Amino acid sequence: MLTAVANPLRLRVIAALRGGRVHVSELARRLEISRPLLYMHLDRLEKAGIVTGHLELSEDGKAMKYFELVPFELRLTAQIITDALASGRGGGETGGHAADRAREDER
């Protein structure tokens, strides 16, 4: 989860989704970035359990992808950082493995 929120653009995505679900094209316009780049960041946030995507059909039958925030709280202390570094999770781990372990630690 820390890796997911360590990127300024992903923080902007989180802030943009705070008001509710947004269609991916609209979100890309708001953030002034390309959809492929946005999808890359949304994928990282989704793997960390911070956002969720839903595919819906419009009235004219077009597939529309919407994203929204999943309620989350990130608690960070010096001890959590120290423990993560001591257990080898402080660097180099990417993707779902680090997010899965972070969720396990929260339980």
Secondary structure, 3 states (H helix, E strand, C coil): CHHHHCCHHHHHHHHHHCCCCEEHHHHHHHHCCCHHHHHHHHHHHHHCCCEEEEEEECCCCCEEEEEEECCCCCCCCHHHHHHHHHCCCCCCCCCHHHHHHHHHHHC
